[in-house]
Amino acid sequence: MASKSTPKPVVQPAAKVSPKAPAKKLIKPAAKKAAKPAAKAATPSKPHPALLAPVRVFQIYYEPWHRDLLDPAFVQLDNAGAKSELLEFSVFERLQAHAATQGAQLWGALSWRFGEKTGMKGAELLEAMAANPGHDVYFCNPHIQNEAIYHNMWMQGETAHPHFVALTRAVFQAADLDEGEIGALHPSSSYSSANYFVATPKFWALYLPFIRRVLKAADENLSPTLRNALHSSAADPKGLHGGATYVPFIVERLFGYFMRTEGRGLKAHKVPLLAREAELNVHQKLLRDMKDVAHSTKSAWLAACWVNYRNLYLNQTNSEAWCAQYLRLITPTDVRFV
């Protein structure tokens, strides 16, 4: 179990890790030297200092050109050739069992697009964690505009992945989860996207099995038609996610549900993204504040006022066709709060 205080991270020169490699081959030398006749066996190389630090944040990349975009505060994680429907979740599972995370008090794996999406440097993330010690998971939400205009991330998913809400309801039923979550009003503090977590072994030991149980129950209990739909690339009609299925999009949205249920004993800290906050317009700021007050006071009246304001905003910022297609689908008829 991790200590109660978060150690101050030390930024080290980037190491390179392949989660597919055995532990003994964890660190590869930058270049092989010409062979020389040796009178004695070579001394085994020591692990890179970054892999001995109490806080280890890995950065996933897939192509050689991605390396130019990686943050020097993170450990490079070569995921080339690794294919999994689960995307980042499969990386989390491999890392949990890998020597690279053993002994770490906090660890996580972020995408090669972390800086682009968050507007934050790796050193700034580590500093934010060190300034707020004692939490089991540190997370952020790079798509903060969604906090203002959607009841929750499930409703937002309907606008990006066809029939997302209906399929999610089927998964919740199959896994015996509380369906009320899907149509409820969620506070902005719980919004999370892109799987940007850095957490204690305690968190990972609870979160990873929870997700696996949900997916197993879905596969076992869904009808063949719905199971095929869950694993289909219909989730990515525009090809923006490499033909991903519905599975990773449901998994990333289960974080908030997990934290309210099986993970309710864990302490979480949401890292603010100042660059993204600065991009919010005045209406998005007001809508987010209005929704949060409605949630904190459990005011159905204020929640209804928020819906009206939100719908007016969406009508002004989206096409008539978009509003005709989605507004009814993303507006539950009753008011619920998580």
C-alpha positions as CSV (number, residue, x, y, z in Angstrom):
1,M,0.0,0.0,0.0
2,A,1.3,3.4,-0.9
3,S,2.4,5.9,1.7
4,K,-0.1,8.6,2.7
5,S,2.1,11.4,1.3
6,T,3.0,11.8,-2.3
7,P,6.8,11.9,-2.7
8,K,8.0,14.9,-4.7
9,P,8.8,13.6,-8.2
10,V,12.3,14.1,-9.7
11,V,12.4,14.6,-13.4
12,Q,14.8,12.2,-15.0
13,P,16.2,11.9,-18.5
14,A,13.7,9.7,-20.5
15,A,14.1,6.0,-20.3
16,K,12.6,3.7,-22.9
17,V,10.4,0.8,-21.8
18,S,8.6,-1.9,-23.8
19,P,5.8,-3.5,-21.9
20,K,6.0,-6.4,-24.3
21,A,9.6,-7.2,-23.3
22,P,10.5,-9.5,-20.4
23,A,11.8,-7.7,-17.3
24,K,15.4,-8.7,-17.9
25,K,15.3,-6.8,-21.2
26,L,13.5,-3.7,-19.8
27,I,16.1,-1.2,-20.7
28,K,17.9,-1.4,-24.0
29,P,21.2,0.3,-24.6
30,A,21.1,3.3,-27.0
31,A,23.5,1.6,-29.4
32,K,25.5,-1.6,-29.4
33,K,29.3,-1.2,-29.2
34,A,31.6,-3.3,-31.4
35,A,32.4,-6.6,-29.8
36,K,35.7,-6.9,-28.0
37,P,37.5,-9.9,-26.7
38,A,36.7,-9.9,-23.0
39,A,38.5,-11.6,-20.2
40,K,35.4,-11.5,-18.0
41,A,31.7,-11.3,-18.2
42,A,30.1,-7.9,-18.7
43,T,28.6,-6.2,-15.7
44,P,24.8,-6.2,-15.9
45,S,23.3,-2.8,-16.7
46,K,21.5,-1.0,-13.9
47,P,17.9,0.1,-14.3
48,H,17.4,3.6,-15.5
49,P,17.0,6.0,-12.5
50,A,13.4,6.9,-13.7
51,L,12.4,3.3,-13.1
52,L,13.5,3.5,-9.5
53,A,11.6,6.7,-8.7
54,P,8.6,6.5,-6.4
55,V,6.5,8.2,-9.1
56,R,6.6,6.7,-12.5
57,V,4.7,8.2,-15.4
58,F,5.0,6.4,-18.7
59,Q,4.1,7.9,-22.1
60,I,2.8,5.5,-24.7
61,Y,3.9,5.9,-28.3
62,Y,3.3,3.8,-31.4
63,E,5.4,5.3,-34.3
64,P,9.0,6.4,-34.4
65,W,7.9,10.0,-35.2
66,H,5.9,10.1,-32.0
67,R,9.1,10.2,-30.0
68,D,9.8,13.7,-31.1
69,L,6.6,14.7,-29.3
70,L,7.2,12.9,-26.0
71,D,7.7,14.8,-22.8
72,P,11.1,14.4,-21.1
73,A,9.5,14.2,-17.7
74,F,7.9,10.9,-18.6
75,V,9.3,7.4,-19.3
76,Q,9.0,6.5,-23.0
77,L,6.7,3.4,-23.4
78,D,7.1,1.7,-26.8
79,N,3.8,0.2,-27.7
80,A,4.5,-0.4,-31.4
81,G,2.8,-3.4,-32.8
82,A,0.7,-4.0,-29.7
83,K,-2.9,-4.4,-30.8
84,S,-5.8,-4.6,-28.4
85,E,-9.4,-3.6,-28.6
86,L,-9.0,-2.2,-25.1
87,L,-6.4,0.3,-26.2
88,E,-4.9,2.1,-23.1
89,F,-6.5,-0.3,-20.6
90,S,-4.5,-3.2,-22.0
91,V,-1.3,-1.2,-21.4
92,F,-2.4,-0.6,-17.8
93,E,-2.8,-4.3,-17.3
94,R,0.6,-5.2,-18.8
95,L,2.3,-2.5,-16.8
96,Q,0.7,-3.6,-13.5
97,A,2.4,-7.0,-14.0
98,H,5.7,-5.6,-15.3
99,A,8.9,-5.0,-13.3
100,A,8.8,-1.3,-14.4
101,T,6.0,-0.5,-11.9
102,Q,7.1,-2.7,-9.0
103,G,7.9,-0.7,-5.9
104,A,6.4,2.5,-7.3
105,Q,4.1,4.5,-5.0
106,L,2.3,6.1,-8.0
107,W,2.3,5.1,-11.6
108,G,0.3,5.7,-14.8
109,A,0.6,5.7,-18.6
110,L,-0.4,8.6,-20.7
111,S,-0.7,9.0,-24.4
112,W,1.8,10.6,-26.7
113,R,-0.7,13.4,-27.2
114,F,-0.9,14.3,-23.6
115,G,0.7,17.8,-24.0
116,E,-1.4,18.5,-27.1
117,K,-4.7,17.6,-25.4
118,T,-4.1,19.1,-21.9
119,G,-1.8,22.1,-22.7
120,M,0.3,20.9,-19.7
121,K,3.9,19.9,-19.5
122,G,4.9,16.7,-17.8
123,A,6.9,18.6,-15.1
124,E,3.7,20.7,-14.4
125,L,1.7,17.5,-13.8
126,L,4.3,16.1,-11.4
127,E,4.4,19.4,-9.6
128,A,0.6,19.5,-9.3
129,M,0.7,16.0,-7.8
130,A,3.5,16.8,-5.4
131,A,1.5,19.9,-4.2
132,N,-1.5,17.8,-3.4
133,P,-0.1,14.7,-1.6
134,G,-2.0,11.8,-0.1
135,H,-4.4,10.8,-2.9
136,D,-4.9,7.4,-4.5
137,V,-5.5,8.7,-8.0
138,Y,-4.7,11.9,-9.9
139,F,-6.7,12.5,-13.0
140,C,-7.7,15.3,-15.5
141,N,-10.2,15.9,-18.2
142,P,-8.8,17.5,-21.4
143,H,-12.3,18.0,-22.8
144,I,-13.6,20.4,-20.2
145,Q,-16.2,22.0,-22.4
146,N,-18.2,18.7,-22.0
147,E,-18.5,19.5,-18.3
148,A,-20.7,22.5,-19.2
149,I,-23.0,21.1,-21.8
150,Y,-23.7,17.5,-21.1
151,H,-25.4,15.8,-18.1
152,N,-22.5,13.4,-18.0
153,M,-20.0,11.6,-20.2
154,W,-22.5,8.9,-21.2
155,M,-24.8,11.5,-22.8
156,Q,-21.8,13.1,-24.5
157,G,-20.9,9.7,-26.0
158,E,-24.1,9.6,-27.9
159,T,-23.0,12.5,-30.1
160,A,-19.7,10.8,-31.0
161,H,-20.6,7.1,-31.2
162,P,-23.9,6.0,-32.8
163,H,-26.5,4.4,-30.4
164,F,-24.0,4.8,-27.5
165,V,-26.5,5.3,-24.8
166,A,-28.7,2.4,-25.8
167,L,-25.7,0.0,-25.9
168,T,-24.4,1.4,-22.6
169,R,-27.7,0.7,-20.9
170,A,-27.5,-2.9,-22.2
171,V,-24.0,-3.3,-20.8
172,F,-25.1,-1.9,-17.4
173,Q,-28.0,-4.3,-17.3
174,A,-25.7,-7.2,-18.3
175,A,-23.2,-6.3,-15.6
176,D,-25.8,-5.5,-12.9
177,L,-24.7,-1.8,-12.7
178,D,-27.0,1.1,-11.7
179,E,-28.6,2.4,-14.8
180,G,-29.6,5.6,-13.1
181,E,-26.0,6.7,-13.6
182,I,-26.5,7.1,-17.4
183,G,-29.2,9.8,-17.2
184,A,-28.2,11.5,-14.0
185,L,-26.6,14.9,-13.6
186,H,-22.9,14.6,-12.7
187,P,-20.7,17.3,-11.2
188,S,-17.9,18.6,-13.3
189,S,-15.4,17.3,-10.6
190,S,-16.1,13.8,-11.7
191,Y,-15.6,14.2,-15.5
192,S,-12.7,12.3,-16.9
193,S,-11.7,11.4,-20.4
194,A,-8.7,10.0,-22.3
195,N,-7.6,7.7,-19.4
196,Y,-5.2,10.2,-17.9
197,F,-4.6,8.6,-14.5
198,V,-1.6,8.4,-12.2
199,A,-2.4,6.3,-9.2
200,T,-1.3,4.1,-6.4
201,P,-1.0,0.3,-6.6
202,K,-4.1,0.2,-4.4
203,F,-6.2,2.0,-7.0
204,W,-4.9,-0.2,-9.8
205,A,-5.6,-3.4,-7.8
206,L,-9.3,-2.3,-7.5
207,Y,-9.9,-0.6,-10.7
208,L,-8.5,-3.1,-13.2
209,P,-10.4,-6.1,-11.9
210,F,-13.6,-4.0,-11.7
211,I,-13.3,-3.2,-15.4
212,R,-12.6,-6.8,-16.3
213,R,-15.6,-8.0,-14.3
214,V,-17.9,-5.6,-16.2
215,L,-16.5,-6.6,-19.6
216,K,-16.8,-10.3,-18.7
217,A,-20.4,-9.9,-17.6
218,A,-21.3,-8.0,-20.7
219,D,-19.8,-10.7,-23.0
220,E,-21.6,-13.5,-21.0
221,N,-25.0,-11.8,-20.7
222,L,-25.6,-9.7,-23.7
223,S,-27.5,-11.2,-26.6
224,P,-25.4,-12.2,-29.6
225,T,-26.6,-9.2,-31.6
226,L,-25.7,-6.7,-28.8
227,R,-22.4,-8.4,-28.1
228,N,-21.4,-8.2,-31.8
229,A,-22.4,-4.5,-31.7
230,L,-20.3,-3.9,-28.6
231,H,-17.3,-5.2,-30.4
232,S,-17.9,-3.5,-33.7
233,S,-16.2,-0.5,-35.3
234,A,-19.6,1.1,-35.7
235,A,-18.5,3.1,-32.7
236,D,-16.0,5.0,-34.9
237,P,-18.0,5.9,-38.1
238,K,-15.6,8.7,-39.0
239,G,-12.5,6.7,-38.5
240,L,-11.1,9.2,-35.9
241,H,-10.0,6.4,-33.6
242,G,-8.5,3.8,-35.9
243,G,-11.7,1.8,-36.2
244,A,-12.1,1.3,-32.4
245,T,-15.1,-0.6,-31.0
246,Y,-17.5,0.6,-28.3
247,V,-15.4,-1.1,-25.6
248,P,-12.7,1.5,-25.0
249,F,-15.2,4.3,-25.0
250,I,-17.4,2.6,-22.4
251,V,-14.3,1.7,-20.3
252,E,-13.0,5.2,-20.1
253,R,-16.3,6.5,-18.9
254,L,-16.6,3.8,-16.2
255,F,-13.9,5.7,-14.1
256,G,-16.4,8.0,-12.5
257,Y,-18.9,5.1,-11.8
258,F,-16.0,3.1,-10.2
259,M,-15.0,6.0,-8.0
260,R,-18.6,6.3,-6.7
261,T,-19.0,2.6,-6.1
262,E,-16.2,0.1,-5.5
263,G,-13.6,2.9,-5.4
264,R,-15.5,5.2,-3.0
265,G,-12.9,4.6,-0.3
266,L,-10.2,6.0,-2.5
267,K,-9.1,9.6,-2.5
268,A,-9.0,11.4,-5.8
269,H,-7.6,14.7,-7.0
270,K,-8.6,16.2,-10.3
271,V,-5.7,18.2,-11.7
272,P,-6.9,21.5,-13.2
273,L,-5.9,22.2,-16.8
274,L,-5.3,26.0,-16.9
275,A,-4.7,26.1,-20.7
276,R,-8.0,24.4,-21.3
277,E,-9.9,26.5,-18.8
278,A,-8.7,29.7,-20.6
279,E,-10.4,28.4,-23.7
280,L,-13.9,28.2,-22.2
281,N,-16.2,31.0,-23.4
282,V,-18.5,32.9,-21.0
283,H,-21.5,30.7,-21.7
284,Q,-19.6,27.5,-21.0
285,K,-18.3,28.9,-17.7
286,L,-21.8,29.9,-16.7
287,L,-23.3,26.6,-17.7
288,R,-20.8,24.6,-15.8
289,D,-21.2,26.7,-12.7
290,M,-25.0,26.5,-13.0
291,K,-25.0,22.8,-13.3
292,D,-22.6,22.3,-10.4
293,V,-24.7,24.4,-8.1
294,A,-27.8,22.5,-9.2
295,H,-26.0,19.3,-8.4
296,S,-24.6,20.4,-5.0
297,T,-28.0,21.8,-3.9
298,K,-30.0,18.9,-5.5
299,S,-32.2,21.6,-7.1
300,A,-34.5,20.1,-9.8
301,W,-35.6,23.6,-10.7
302,L,-32.1,24.9,-11.3
303,A,-31.2,21.7,-13.2
304,A,-34.2,22.3,-15.5
305,C,-33.1,25.9,-15.9
306,W,-29.6,24.6,-16.9
307,V,-31.2,22.3,-19.5
308,N,-33.1,25.2,-21.1
309,Y,-30.0,27.4,-21.2
310,R,-27.9,24.5,-22.4
311,N,-30.4,23.7,-25.2
312,L,-30.4,27.3,-26.3
313,Y,-26.6,27.4,-26.4
314,L,-26.4,24.2,-28.4
315,N,-29.0,25.5,-30.9
316,Q,-26.8,28.6,-31.4
317,T,-23.6,26.7,-31.8
318,N,-24.6,23.7,-33.8
319,S,-26.4,23.1,-37.1
320,E,-30.2,22.5,-37.2
321,A,-29.5,19.0,-38.4
322,W,-27.2,18.3,-35.4
323,C,-29.8,19.6,-32.9
324,A,-32.6,17.6,-34.6
325,Q,-30.6,14.4,-34.4
326,Y,-29.2,14.7,-30.8
327,L,-31.0,17.2,-28.5
328,R,-33.8,14.8,-27.5
329,L,-31.3,11.9,-27.2
330,I,-29.0,13.7,-24.8
331,T,-31.8,15.3,-22.7
332,P,-33.3,12.8,-20.1
333,T,-36.9,13.5,-19.2
334,D,-36.4,13.3,-15.5
335,V,-34.0,14.9,-13.1
336,R,-31.6,12.7,-11.2
337,F,-28.3,13.4,-9.4
338,V,-25.4,11.0,-8.7
